[in-house]
Amino acid sequence: MSVLELKGVTKVFGEQPEKALELINNGVSKIDILNELGLTVGLKDVNLNINRGEFFVIMGLSGSGKSTLVRCLNKLIEPTSGEILLEGEDISKVDDERLLEIRRQKVSMVFQRFGLLPHKTVLENVMFGLTIQGVDYEDRKQKALEAIELVDLQGFEDSLPKELSGGMQQRVGLARALATDADIILMDEAFSALDPLIRKQMQDEILKIQDKLHKTIVFITHDLDEALRVGDRIAIMKDGEVVQIGTAEDILINPADDYVKDFVEDVNFAKIISTGAIMNSNHATTLSETNVESVIKNINDKDAKFTFIKQNNGKLKGLIRKKEVDQLEVVNYDSLKNIMIPAKEIQTVHKNTKMEKLYNLVANTSYPLAVLDKEENYLGFITRQTFLEGLAQEVDALD
């Protein structure tokens, strides 16, 4: 379900921006509008939906419009045209009083440069949003302490920002955003000022917190590796426009244009693509006294060398290979059951396991890998051929 929806959002910077709208609608380029009118097009006809509980990444190079876009989501920047619907309410049309309420109650923001109050302690900084909301002292202190614990800053409650490292300061900013219990958290290049090691630690931290709280996070970055690592879906921007929206796997395997293709050309696909994206979901059936023929048909019709056997509840039961079936003098329920390789002898992998984890498994197993979901239901399989075809997708995507 969409919690944020943008419809035709355009932002033009400069005096009398409405003059640029007609040119934009007529397909005039951003640079031509700048040369003709002296106006800068920050965003051009942006349309997207962000789902509740989604970690949505907006990425692009400097000047792509990503920071302008995130600031439109809480009206720090007012769009020139279009709608920004927050739970169905167009925040671009609300008055100042309602906007203040939205910022206090529904949307928090974490800034690149931390935005901490230097003269206040960690605890006071984290309580700040709650203080503005009018929450009484004991309640806001308790909520702030809980947020501080979430970001692993216990023991630093009385420290000043200047006494903390950059990573710790950003944890304070994150705790402040979490303390207000806002449903939506906007993070504008929140980790880009950090050293690489600290940056990765903060990525781990926000993913761990997200796994607990399931907030709607809109995360801005110029770093493709970071976007691919944290995002449920990613919007790639160029010159104020969204050029592609999709999962990391969508974008890597099916880049929308040459710009996106160039963007992803140096990515190690095996670190991103999951087994669920490359698995074959065929060759699975149940085995009972009444469906022996369908088991054989499942092997022969698909020209397979095997068929996986599922239990009625969807769990993996075993594997029957064609070469053993061909050697049977009598094919019936009992004979098939006797040649079935039990599930305990079959290597299984989770559907979200990345391809890079499969090299040794694929090389060293005698049977296809069975792919399971988190409830351990059978979903599909991966053979050596399937794995190699998955790697070949990387080559095809970059050709």
N, C-alpha and C positions, 0 to 999 in steps of 0.2 A: 504493500500500500504506500502510495507517494505521500510523504510529509512535506516535501518542497517541490514545487513545479514552476519552471520558468517558461514563459510564453512570449516569444518575440522580443526578448530584452535587448535593447540597444542603449548605449551610453556614448554621448558625444561631449567632449570637453571643449569649452570656449563659449564666447558670447553668441547668443541666438543660435543654439544648436539645432533648432527645428529646421534651419535652412539645409542642414546636411541630410535630413531624413529622406527627402525626395530623391536626392542623388544616390543615397544608399539603396533605396527601393528600385532605382533604375540601373543598379549594378555598377555604379562608379566605385572605383577602388579607394581604399583608405588613403593611399599616398596622393591620389588625384584630388581628393576632398581637402587634404591638408594644403596642397599647393594652391587650390582654387579659392578656398574659403578661410584658410588658416585655422581650421577646426580639426581636432584629433578624435578619431573614432576609436574609442576604447573597447566597446563591445558592439557586435553586429548580429542582430537577429538570433540571439541565443535561445535555444529550446532544449530543455532537459528535465528529467524527473529524478528525484532522489528519494529512495524508499526509507521507511522507518527502520531504524536499527542498522542502516547500511554504512559501511566505511567507504565513502565516495571521494575519490581523488581527482582533483583538477590539476593538470600539469601542462607545462609549456615553457618555452624559453622566455627570457626577459622581454617584456613588451607584448607578450601574447594576449594579455587581458585577464589572466587568471586572478591576480590580486584585486583588480577592479571588480571582477565578478563576485568574489567572496564578500567584498564590502557592500555590494548591492544587496546581499542576502539579509543583512541587518540594517540596511539603509544608511550606513556610514557614507556611502555614495548613492545619490538618488539617480535612478535610471532615467534616460531621456524619454523612452517609450517602452511599452511592454508590460507584462504582469509578472509579479513574483508572489506566488501563492504559498502561504504557510498554513498548512491544514485548511486550505480552501479560502483563506483570507488574504486579500491582496495588500501586502505590507507597503507597496509603493504608494498606496492611496490613503493610508491611515494618518490620523493627526498626531501631533507630538506626544500627547498624553498616552495614547494607545501604543505608540512606538516605544516609549520609555518602558511601558509595562511588558512589552514583548521582549525587549532587551534584558529586563530584570528577571523575567520568569521563564522564558522559553529558549533563548539563544545566548550562549556564552561564546567568548572568543579568546584564543590564545595567540599572542603576537610573536613575531620573529625575535624582537629585542626585549622579550620578557614582560615589559610594561609593569614592573613592580614599583611599589612606593618605597624609595630608599630609606626613609626615616622610620618605617614600620617593620616590625618583626615578621618572621615567616607566618606565625599564627595570625597576626593582624592583617597581613596581606591576603591570606586565604579567607579570612572572615569578611573581607571588604565588600564583596558583592552581597553578602547576607546582611551586612550593616545597612547598605543602601535599600535593601528590600524591607527593612524595618523589623527583622527577626530579633527577638530578645537575646540578650547576651549569652545566657546559658545554652540556648538552643543553637545559636550560631557557633559558639565555641565547640560544642559537641560535633556538629556537622563538619566544621573545619578540621578537627582532630581526625575524624574518620577519613576525610579526603587526604590529609597528610599521610595517614597510614597507607592509603591506597597507592600513593606514589613513593612509598618507602623513605619518608623523611622524618620518621620518629626520632626525637632527640634534638632536632634542630628548630623546634617551635619558637625559641626565644632568640634565634640568630637573626642578624640583619642581612639583607641581600648581598652587601659587599663582602660578607664573610663566607659566601657560598661560591662554588664553582659555577661555570656556565650551565652545565647539565643540571645541577641542583637548582639553580634559579629557574630553569625552564620547568622543572618539576613543580616548583611553587606556583608558577603560572597555570600549569595544568590542574593542580589541586584547587586553585581558586575557581577555575571554570567548573570543576566537578562539584564543588561544595554547594553551588546554587541549585544543583539537581536539574539543570536545564536539559531538555530533551535533545537539543541540537548544540553541537560544539563546532565552532569554526576555527580552523587552525591554519593561519597564514604563514607559510614558510617557517613553521614553528621550530624545526630542528636544523635549519640551514646554517645557523651561526655556530653550530657545535662542531667539535672535532669529530672525525669519522668514527672512532671507537665509541665515543659518548653518543653520537647520533644513532648508531645501531642499537645501543642499549636503550635509548629513548623509544626507538621503534618497537623493540621488544616490550617495553613497558606499556606503551599505548595499546598494543595488541592484547596484552594480558588484561588490562583494564577493560578494554572493549569486550573481551570474552566474558567478563563478569557482569558488566552493566548494560551492554547492548544499546549504547547511545547512537544517535545519528551523527556521524562525524563527516564534516566536509573539510578535506585536507588538501592544502595547496603546496605544490612542490615543483621545482624545475628539474628534479633528479629522477630519471626514469627508473633506476634500480629501486629507489625508495618507493615510487608509485607502484611498481610491480609487486613489491614485497608486502605492502600494507593494504592495498586497495581491494575491496570487493568488486568495484567497477571503477574504470578510469575514463575521464574525459580529456582528450588531448586538444589543446587550443593553439591556434596560429592566427596572428593579426586580428584578434578580437572575435574570432569565430571558433566554434567547436567543430573539429574536423572528424572526430570519431569518438564514440562512446562504446565501451564494452569491457568484458573481463580481460585480465592480463592475457589469457589464452586466446581470446577472440582477436585481440590487437596484434599479438605476435603471429598468429597463423593466417589471419585475414586482414592485413593492413589496408586501410581505406584508400590510401593514395601513396604517391612516391614520398611525400613528406613524412608520413608515418613509417613507411618502409625504411627510410633513411634513419629515422629515430631509433628503430629497434634492431638495426643491422648488427650491432656488436653485442647483443644480449645472448647469453647462454640459454638457449631454449630449454635444455634439459633441467635447469634449475627452476623453471617456471611451469612447464607443461606437466599436468598431473596424469596419473594412470587413467582416471575417469575420462579424460579427453581423447585418449588413443585406444582404449580397450574395445574389443569386439564383444557385443552383447548377445551374439547368437550362440547356438549349440548348448542349450540348457533345457532340460525337461525333468519330469518326475519319473520314478520307476515304480510300477506296481504290477500286479498280475494281469490287470486289464489294459495296460497300455504298452505292452512289449513292442507291438508293431510300430507305435509312434516313436519309440526310442530308436529303433532301427531306421525308420524313415528320417528321423532327425539327423542321423549320420549320413545316410546315402543321398538324401535330397540336396544337402548343402556341400556334398563332396568333401566332407570333413574327415579328419583322422581320429576324431574323438567326439564325445558329447559329455558335458557336465550334467550331473544328476543333482537335483534340488529336493529338499524335503518339502512337504506341503506348506510349511510355514516360511519358505523362502531361504532357509539356511542351506549351506552347502552340505551335500551328502557324500559325493564322490565323483569319480570320473571313469567313463568306459571308453576304451580305445578301439578303433575299428579293426586293428590287426588282431586283437584277441577275439573279437566277434567273428571274424572271418575263419578262425580256427575251430570254432565250436561245431560239434556234430549236430547238436540240438540247440536251437535258440529259443529259450523260454525265460520266464521270470527267474527261476532258480539259477540257471546257467549264467545269466547276465549279472545277477547278484554276486555270484562267485568270482567273476572276473573284474568286478568293480574295484577300483583303487579307492580306498577310504579317504575321507576328507583330511584325516590327521596326517596323511602322507603327502598332501598337496600344499605347496607354498602359497600363502595368501598375502595380499597387499590391500591397504585401504585405498579407496578411490582418490583421495587427495595426496597420496604419496607422489612425490615428484619423480620424473623420469631418471634423474641423476642417481637416485637410490636403487635403480633396477638393474644396473649393469651386471653386478655380480650374481644377482638372483636369476636373471635371464640366462646367464652363461652357465650356471652350475646346477640348475634344476632339470630333472628328466621330464617333467610335465609342464603344461602351460600354467602360468600364474593365474590364480583365481582372484578377482577383484571384488571386494566386499564394501558395504557401507558401514556406518558407525554402529549399526545394530547387528552387524555381521551377516546381513542378507547378501546372497550372491547377486552380483550385478553383471559380470562379464568376465572376460579373460584376456590375457596377453601372452602371445607366443614370441619367439625370437623374431619371426617375420613381422608381427604387429609392432614390436619395439623398433625394429629397423625402419619400418614405414613411418613411425612417429618421428624418428630422427630425420627422415627424408623430408618431412613437412617443413623443417627448419630451412633446409636448402631451397625448397620450392618457394617458400615465403620470401626469401631474399633474392631470388633470381629476377 
